[in-house]
Amino acid sequence: MRLDVMTPVSMRRPAAGWSLSLLLVAGLPWMATQAYAQGSAGVTVVPTFSLSQTLTDNRKLSSTDRQADLITTLSPGVQITSRSGAVQGSLTYSANGLFYAKDTSASNLQHQLVAAGSAELIERRLGVDASTSISQQAISAFGTQSTSSSADNGNRAEVVSYSLAPYLRGRLLGEADYQARLTYSGSSSGAGSIGDTSSLSGSMGLSGTFGRFGWGLDASRSATEYSNGRRSFSGRAGGSLSATPDPEVRVALRLARDAGDVSTGSSSVISWGGGATWTPTPRTTLSLDADRRYFGNSHTLSFQHRFARSSWSYSDSRSVSTGAVSGGSSFSLYNIFFVQLASLEPDPVKRDVLVRDLLRKNGLEVPSTNIGGFLTSSSSVSRTRTLTFTLQGLRDTYTLSTFQSTSTSLGSSVDTGDLGQASEVRQQGITFAFSYRLDPTSSLSVFGSTQKTLDSGRLAGNDLRTVTATWQASLGLRTQVSLGLRYAVFDAELNPYHETALLGSLSLRF
C-alpha cells in the first residue's frame, strides 16, 4: 500500500475564516428557528446585555508609561440552544465594545463566540457538523501577557476558528457500518502572517462486529495551507481489530501506512499502535492510545473519576498541531464542568444547560481564558499535560487546574512566530477558582492564575500572576450585578509591569 503526498487542486485562503464564521453564526440560529417552526419545544433563545466598567492604573501594561484609565464595555449578545431531534447545538455570542475615557483612539470592538451544532438532513444517513469560535489569544509566548482582554496590549490578537464537516453514513449489506466525512477548517488572526491557516481533509471508514470482536478499515488525507505560503500534508490508510473481553474493558490494535510532509520532503512509515479503555464504574474512565507515526510517537492518556461531590481528571497527549494556536491550555470553568458532568448527563445539549445554570448559581461565570499558548504559522509537535480537581460543597465550590505544554518545531518548517526563533517553547501554569454562596441571591468568588514561559535559547522567559476577587448578586431572575478587584504582576526582562483594577458590571438576560 502506498500513500503519495499530493498538493490539492485548490485551497481557499485563510481570509475565508471570517466569512465562514459569520455563515455559521447565522446558520445555527436559522437551524434552531426552523426546528422551532416545525413544532419543537426544545429551542431557547436568550438575548443578553451587559455594561461593565474597569478602572485600571495601568491601561498599557507598562512599567515606564503607566496610564490610568476608565474603560467602559458594552456587550449585547445572545445564547441559543436547540434540543430538537434533527438539530442539536448551542451558540453563545457577544459583541464587546470597549471605550477608553482618556484615549478614545484606543477604543475597539471585540467579538466573543462559542458555537457548535449538528443537523441531520436525512435521518441516519446525511448530516453536517459545524463549529466556530472567536477569542483573544497571545501572539507570542515571550511577549507581554495578560488575562484581561480590555488592556491595551499589542501582543494579543482576535482569533477566528471554524469547522464545517458534512458526512454520509449508513449500513452496508446489513453487516458493516460505513461513514465518509469531508472537513473544511481553519483560522484567521489578523496578526500579519501568523495564525492564518486553511485545512481540507477527507476520511472514510468501514467497521463491523462479530460477537465480542470488531474490525475496521479507514483512510484519510488532509492538507493545510498557511498564509506565509507553507503547506503541509498527511495521509493514512489502514485497519484495526478490537475486542471487548469484559463489558468494562475494550482493547484495539492498529496497523497502517502513514505519510506526511515534515519539512521540505515527505516521509512514509508503517504505523502501528493500539489502545485500551477501562470503565470500571459509570463514574470512572481510564483510556490510553499510542501510535508510531511519520513524525515520531504519539499518544493520548486520559483518566476521569467523579465522587459524590468532587472529581479528578488527568490527560497527557502528544500529536501534530496544524492549527493557528500551539501550546498553553484553554482554561474555561465551563469546559471543566462540561467534561466532568458527562457521566451525570450524557446528552451534550442538556449538559450545556446544566453547566451554565451551575456556574450562574455559584457566581462562577468566568469567561474563557487562554492560559499561555501562542500563534504559529507552521506545523509543530505539541505535548500537553493537564490535571484538574473540583470540589462542590453545599455552599462552596473549588476548582484547581494545572498544565504543562511543550511545542517543538517540526523539521525545518518555516515559521514567522516563536517557533521560527526557538526550536522549542515550554509553558506551564496553574489556575484556581473558589466561590461561596453568601445567601440564595449573592456569592463571593476568587479566581487566580499563574502562567510561565520558560527561557528558550536567546528568548527570555516570563511569569504572569493574576488574582481577581468578585462579589455578585442577583436582582431578580434576569438581572445581576458584580463588583470586583483585580491585581496582576508580570515578571519579564523586557516589559515587566503590575496592575490594579476595580471592576463593576450589570448583566441582563431577557
Secondary structure, DSSP 8 states (H G I E B T S, - for coil): --------S----TTHHHHHHHHHHHHHHHHHHHHHHTT-S-EEEEEEEEEEEEEES-TT--SSS---EEEEEEEEEEEEEEE-SSEEEEEEEEEEEEEESS-GGG-EEEEEEEEEEEEEEETTTEEEEEEEEEEEEES-TTS---S-SSS--TTEEEEEEEEEEEEEEEEETTTEEEEEEEEEEEEE-SBTTBS-EEEEEEEEEEEEEETTEEEEEEEEEEEEEETTS-EEEEEEEEEEEEEEEETTEEEEEEEEEEEE--SSS-EEEEEEEEEEEEEEETTEEEEEEEEEETTEEEEEEEEEEE-SSEEEEEEEEEEEE-SSEESSEEE-HHHHHHHHTTTT---HHHHHHHHHHHHHHTT-----EEES-EE-SS-EEEEEEEEEEEEE-SSEEEEEEEEEEEEEE-TT---SSGGGT-SEEEEEEEEEEEEEEEETTEEEEEEEEEEEE--BTTB--EEEEEEEEEEEEESSSSEEEEEEEEEEEEEESS--EEEEEEEEEEEEE-
